[in-house]
Amino acid sequence: MKCHVLIDLKIRAFHYNDVGQMNFYLNYYKENVVQADDNPPIGIVLCTHKHDAKVKYALGGIDNQLFVSKYMLALPSEEELQAIIQIED
């Protein structure tokens, strides 16, 4: 898969404006950087916290490949990992 991947690392919680900013970058890349044999660029917004409803509505109607995810500054404890695994099951 030949494409550009744009990553925006936020040192704060997700805000809906982050989607507009990344969408701007993706549109710029599609028009000015992407070559004919490239796949469309992918945008990833990484933030310290995300509220699923904000992400859902912020991404609604966006045609670009744009994703929002949460990152951690430190590895979770064994107990925290157990809780995460139990929630996802």
N, C-alpha and C positions, 0 to 999 in steps of 0.2 A: 504494500500500500504506500504509494509515493504521495506524500502530502506534508504540508507545514502544520506543526502543532504549536499553537500559541498558548502560553501558560501565564496566568495573572495570579501572583501569590499575594494575598491580602493578609495583613497582620492584625486583622480584626474580623468581626462577624460579617456575614454576607449582607449586602444591601442591594435592593433591586436595581439601583443605578449601575452596579457592576456588570449586569447583563448588557445594558446599552453600550457601555464602554467596550466590552469584548466584541459585541456585534459590530461596532464601528471598526475595530481592528480587523475582524474577519472580512468585512466588506472591502476594506482597503487592500488587504492581501489578495483577495480574489481579483480585483481590478488591476493591481499594479505589480504584483510579485509572482503569482501563480503562472506556471507555464502550461502550454496546451496539453501536455501529457501528465500533469499533476491532477490528483484528486482534490476536491474542495478542502480548504483548511479546516482544522478542528480547533475549537477554543475550549480551554479548561480554566475555570475560576476556582482556585483553592483558597479557603478561608478557615478561620479558627472555629467558626460555628455557623450552621445554616439552619434556617427554619424551613421545613419542607413546604409549607403553604406559600411562603414568599417565593421560594424557588419555582414552584409549580406555576404560579401566576406570572412571574417575571419572564419565564421561558415560553409561555403560551404564545403561539403565533410566530415564533422565531423560526425561520427556515434554515438557518445555519446550524452546523454541527457544534453545539455549545453545551457544555456540561458544567455543573457546579458540584463541588465535593468539599468535605471537611478534612482538615489535617490536624495532627496532634503535635505539640511541641516536644513531648516526651513520651516514651513508651508507657503504655498502661500497665498497671500492676496485674498480677495473675487473677486476682478477684475481679478486677474491671473487665479483663478479657473474658472470664467466665460469664459475667453478666451480659456482655455484648453477644456472645455466642448463644446464650439462652434466649435473648430477645429475637434474634434472627431466625431461630428454629421454628 
